[in-house]
Structure formats: structure tokens, C-alpha cells
């Protein structure tokens, strides 16, 4: 972390000036500098992006807001925090890999990421003709997925009956 702080600091990474909402209702201004933490968080988040499925990542994002409020409001020693920790810990079981970053004038640019547990598969993530799935399946899925919107439009008298 000390090394990341030095490297990040040289590139103006992790500086934040923000107005916060205090628990008692007033606003306060805080200026923070966390170059190493920002670099580590960014790399970690990139690994999560390729290893975790969409629903788990979204659930983790929702819990992060609650977790931050819990900690900010001095509620560290609560059963709820322990439950949040257990959930997050379970999401990290396959989180390993490599992330390449470029730092430049306060910006972190993702140069690459890989993991043996990556859910991204170039051979499966294609929109071209292939043998992975029948391209005609997409048309049926789109019709079914959009059905509630079609019904709403019909109720408003905006859409065709068929």
C-alpha cells in the first residue's frame, strides 16, 4: 500500500473534495487523499467485473451503500455488519487474477484484466454467425422480454393490437 500511495500520489490519483451529509443532518466538507486505496479499489473492481455474475455484482453494490452508512454512522459492532461481511467474503472466493492499469493526470485507465475464473469468454460473446447459439433465438427473446411494454402501450392506445 505504501508503494501504491507513492506511485498514485505522483499521478494525482485518489484526491477527493466532497461535501458530506453528517448523521445529525448538517453538511460538512471533507478533503481526502487515498492514492493507494483508489488504485487497489479500481483493480479489484475490474476483477469483480469479469468474475462475478451480474446479479451478484449488483447485490454487492447495493450492500456497499448500506455498509458505508453503517460504518460512517459508527455501527461497526453490529450483527448486520457481520452479515454483510459474510456475504462479501463469499463473493470473493474466486477473485484472483491480474489487472493492468495506466495512471495519468489523476486518471486510472484500464489496460487489461484476466482471471482463471473469468466469466467472459470471447468465443461465447459473439454476435456473428457461429455454433454457440441460434441467432434466431434472440428475436424470440426480444419479443418476450418486450411483452410487458407492448401491453402498456396497448393500454394507452399507442401500439398496434398484434
Protein Blocks (a to p, Z undefined) as FASTA:
>chain_A
ZZmmmmmmmnogoiacdddddfkopacddddddfklmmmmmmmmmmmmmmpcfklmmmmm
mmmmmmmmmmmnopmbgfklmmmmmmmmmmmmmggcddddddeehiacdfbdcdfkbcbd
fklmccbdcfkbcfklmmmmmmmmmmmmmmmmmmnopacfZZ
